[in-house]
């Protein structure tokens, strides 16, 4: 999923800039950072299982807020 966000970001950035190598580097850094963040949250959820349910509730509330 993070790969799709990165590809989408590169496509948008290509419309703005002609320096493709910088855009691809930025996408790769974005993928790397998302992986680090995901590992952090997985570790946190293993330590505090209640956070998983809280996260679902927060995402649900955000979705309702958008509607």
C-alpha positions in Angstrom: 0.0 0.0 0.0 2.8 2.4 0.8 4.2 1.7 -2.7 1.0 3.0 -4.2 1.1 6.2 -2.2 4.7 6.7 -3.3 3.9 6.1 -7.0 1.0 8.5 -6.8 3.2 11.1 -5.2 5.8 10.7 -7.9 3.2 11.1 -10.6 2.0 14.3 -9.1 5.5 15.7 -8.5 6.4 14.9 -12.2 3.8 17.4 -13.2 5.6 20.0 -11.2 9.3 19.3 -11.7 11.5 17.9 -14.4 14.2 16.5 -12.1 13.1 12.8 -12.1 16.0 11.5 -10.0 15.1 13.8 -7.1 11.4 12.7 -7.2 12.3 9.0 -7.3 14.8 9.5 -4.4 12.0 11.3 -2.4 9.6 8.4 -3.1 12.2 5.8 -1.9 12.8 7.8 1.2 9.1 8.0 1.8 8.7 4.2 1.5 11.6 3.7 3.9 10.2 6.1 6.5 6.7 4.5 6.3 8.3 1.1 6.9 10.0 2.4 10.0 6.8 4.0 11.3 4.9 0.8 10.7 7.4 -1.2 12.6 7.2 1.2 15.5 3.4 1.0 15.6 3.5 -2.8 15.4 5.8 -3.0 18.4 3.6 -0.5 20.3 0.4 -2.6 19.5 2.1 -5.8 20.7 3.0 -4.1 23.9 -0.4 -2.5 24.4 -3.1 -4.6 22.5 -5.9 -2.1 23.5 -4.3 0.4 21.1 -5.5 -1.6 18.1 -9.1 -1.2 19.0 -8.6 2.4 19.8 -7.0 2.9 16.4 -10.0 1.3 14.6 -12.3 3.6 16.5 -10.2 6.7 15.6 -10.1 5.7 11.9 -13.9 5.1 12.0 -14.5 8.5 13.5 -12.3 10.1 10.9 -14.2 8.4 8.2 -17.5 9.5 9.6 -16.1 13.1 9.9 -15.3 13.1 6.2 -18.8 12.1 5.2 
